[in-house]
Amino acid sequence: MAVPDTPNEQRAEQILDVFDTTFGELLAADPAAFQVKFRKMAASAFAFYRGTACLFYADLEHEGGRNQGAGPYLDDRTGRVWIHGDLHAENFGTYMDSTGRLIFNVNDFDEAYVGPFTWDLKRFAASVALIGYSKALSDEQISRIVRVYAAAYRERIHLLATGTKHDEVPSFTLDTSDGALLDALRSARARTRFALLDSMTEIRDHERRFSAGGGAIELDAATRYKVLAAFDGYLETLPESSLLRPDSYRVKDVVGRRGIGIGSAGLPSYNILLEGHSDALENDVVIYVKQAQTPAVSRHITDREVREYFHHEGHRTVISQRALQAHADPWLGWTELDGAGQLVAEVSPYAVDLDWSDIDDPEEIAAVVADLGRATASMHAAADEDESGQSLVPFSTERAIDAAIAADEEGFAELLVDFAHAYGARARSDHQIFVDLFRNGRIMPAS
């Protein structure tokens, strides 16, 4: 992808137009949250890239991407698979799956959708270029690392496409991981549910309740009633395997929260404290109810069947995560509140993101990226109908992708290398334009 020779002011107007379409209503409703979001995005080109999937997909459409079946390696099948939607190098980390195992894999499925598999790979490749640039790696070193990612992805997809069953390919666990992945898993293992509860709750009158402050917002009676009604609707979306002990779903307390992170600015959310699997206070569970957002990629997918498959964005997020993540969080479900789709999941004590701050050696970076390539391939291959319970993608995604790549093995890695450098340069330039727009008051509404 060539970097457009666009004057800064013209590009600034393009960025403002995309931001207005994507963030306009939420920004007007909660400008304070977006002040926080945009200041985080101003910190670095990578932080800006993380917060602008909307701009990324607008640019892909500009280069001819609106027809998702068009382009190298894309056909009627490979242009229509479950994708993560916001796959970058920091969207990987740990979680405890429904069998009690600590797993390192892709996380944060808020942007997941159905589309071209190469869009995930391009978004990841550009993020590698940004990380490499921030660590002063040469263009040649960045190219090699992107090729390592492409080769690892290709190898794992081929392995799964040629008869190896998914459960025969080891997940990244405490027993199978090394390096930075193992460090993250060990960090997650050292965490405890009690420590999480201690940071959010207190014991009052022999019962656990949410603590005041710390971002918690006390709810009025009417709002509390609505949240509890939404919780009842959520219970109906859980798989039978999750409904082990009825007392586990006894609500102890409810508070409001307001999202101010890069991805959740302006979105209302709530925390619910539940009894957990025993009467012991240290086994209580905190779940969150968060208004789900429209995924950036969906604005550039024209497939009506995909759009009509989902009841609302909460339903889409959950179905997508269950499709892409084996043995997903047993608390994962959806509901509606005030007419908006909500995502519901556990506030897990075992979630640790991959920390890139001390991964500086090119060889170590390449080893980590190779593992992330394998994880990406396993994610794309997980969403077969028989495995995930969905019917929107009723074919073997790994076989379709394997056949597409086989048609031009040599060009596959080079496609990602070229895109990584070009879009990495574009993101660095856009970041500077964004900072100037933000600091000069051209993004936020006048106060």
Disulfide bonds with the S-S distance in Angstrom:
none
